Amino acid sequence: MSSACCSVSKRSLSWILQQKEKGNFLVIVIGGATEALEANPGKFILNLKKRKGFVKLALQNGAHLLPVYSFGENDLFLQMRSEKRQWMLTLQLKLTKILGFSPPIFHGRGIFNYTFGIIPFRKPINTVVGKPIELPQIENPSQEDIDEYHQKYLTSLHDLFEEYKGQYGIDEMQHLVFQ
């Protein structure tokens, strides 16, 4: 809490958004723990299709949504591939529900070697920021309202990825995947 972090509960987030002074903003890692299990070099998978609570909260408070994507995050570590070991993925997902965070089996580089350790590989992370999506304040948004602005957010994030992927070494045939 001393580092300006707070719970991602609806109550905490609403309190921040309802403060009178300007300049308050929230950064939420929407994909969460399960998305971390998909983080592998060369993959661009975001767990966002069913995550709509952030849109509802933004609508209730009249907050803007800001699409942001960081190129290079998936290149910092290598994960043991769980799709080849279904039992491992099942265990990781069960532990994620119990612990509240995902327990990926990963490695990076070492302090004195570059082949194995727990320090991230030396790879750049480039963060790009899109245009804000202005939302009206709707005290009780309908599901249609939520779906409409959620789709606008996904479209904006997709367009942001497509615009900058070539600049950061991503092949033209690679695309952002929403799950």
N, C-alpha and C positions, 0 to 999 in steps of 0.2 A: 504494500500500500504506500510505502514511503517513496516509491519510484513512480507514483502517479498511476499505478495499475489498480484495477478494481475487478470485482466479480463481474461475470458476464450474465448476471441475472437481469431480468426485465426491470426490476426495481432499481438496481444500480445504474443501468444504462439510461433509464427514463430520468432519474435524478440529474445526471450530467446534462442531458439534452434540455432540461427545463430550467437550467441556470440562466439568470438574466444577463450576465456579462457575455460579451461576444468573444469568439475565439475558441470556444469549447468544441472538441471533436472527439470521435471515438474511432479506434482502429480495432476491428474485429477480424480474427482469422476465421472466416466463415466455415471453411472446409473441416476444420477441427482435427481431432485425433485420427479419425478414419482416413482422412486425406493424406496424412503423413505416411501411411502404409503404402500409398501409391507413388510416393516421391522417389523417382529413379531417373538417372540421366537420360535425356532424350524423350521423356514422357511429359506430357502437359495435360494432366488430368485434374480437374477441379470438382469437388464434391459440392455442387451448388443447386442442382435441379430441385431438390426437395427442401432446401434451406431458404425459407421465406420470412422467418420471424424478424430478421433485421429490416426487411422492407416494411412490414407492418408497424414496427416501432418507429421507423423514420416517418411514415405517413401520420402516425398519431401525434408526432411532435413537430411535423413540418420541417424535418431535417433534410438536407441534400444527401444524395448518395454519390460517392466519388470512386469510380473504378480505378484500381491500381493493380499493376502486375509487376512482379520482380523476376526478371530473366536471370537464370543461373542458380537459383536456390536448390534445384534438384541435382546440381552437379557437385555440391559440397561434400556429400557422403555417398557411399555405395551401400545398398541394402541387399541382404540375402533375399533372393526372389521367392516370394511365398506362393506365387501362382503355380509353381511346379510342385509345391508341397502343401496340399490342401489342409492337412492337419495343422500345419504351422499357422496358416492364415486363420483357421477356425480358433486356435488358441489365442492368437493376437487379438482377434475381435472380441473374444470373451474377456480377456484381460483389459481391453480398452473400456468395456462397459463397467467392469469392477473398479478399475483404477482412475478412470476419467481422462487418461492420456494413453496414447498408443505406445506399445513397447516394440519398436522396430529393431531388428537385428542388423546392425550397420557397422561400417568401419570407414575411417578416413585415413589420414597419414599420421606418422609418429613425429616426435620431436626431432629425432636425428635421422629418420628415414622417411621416404616418401611412399612406402608401399603399404604400411599397416599401422593403425593406431586410432585414437579417438579425436584427434584434432582435424578440423575440416580441411579438405584439399584447398590449395590456393587457386581459387576460381573467382572471377569477378561476379558481383551481383549488381545488376542494373535495374533500377526501379523506374517505371514510367507511370505517369499519372494522366488520366483522361479528363474530359470536361465533366464538371458536376452535373448531376441529374437533379433538377429542382423538383421537389415533391410538394403538393399542396398539404395543408394540415387537415386531416380527416380524423375526427375523434374515434369513430367506429368504422374503419375501412371495410368494404365488402371484399369477398374473396376475389372478385373481378378486378377491383382496384389493386389489390396486392399482386395478383398475377400479371396485370398490365405493367406495373413498375418493376416487378422482378424480371420480366422479359426485357424491358428497356435496359436494365442493369446488365443482364447477360449479353445482350447484343452489343452494348457499349464496351464491355470487357473483351468480347470476341474481336471487335473492330480494333481495339487498342493493341491486342496481341498481334493481329494480322499486320497492322501498320508498322510495328517496330521489330518483328521477328527477324527480318533480313539484316537489320542493323546490328543484331546481337548474335549472328551466326546460326540462326535456326533455318533449316531447309524450307524452301517454299512449299513443299508437300506436307510439312508438319502443321497440325492445327490444334487449337485448344479444344479439349473434350470436356463436356459437362456431364457429370453423372448424378 
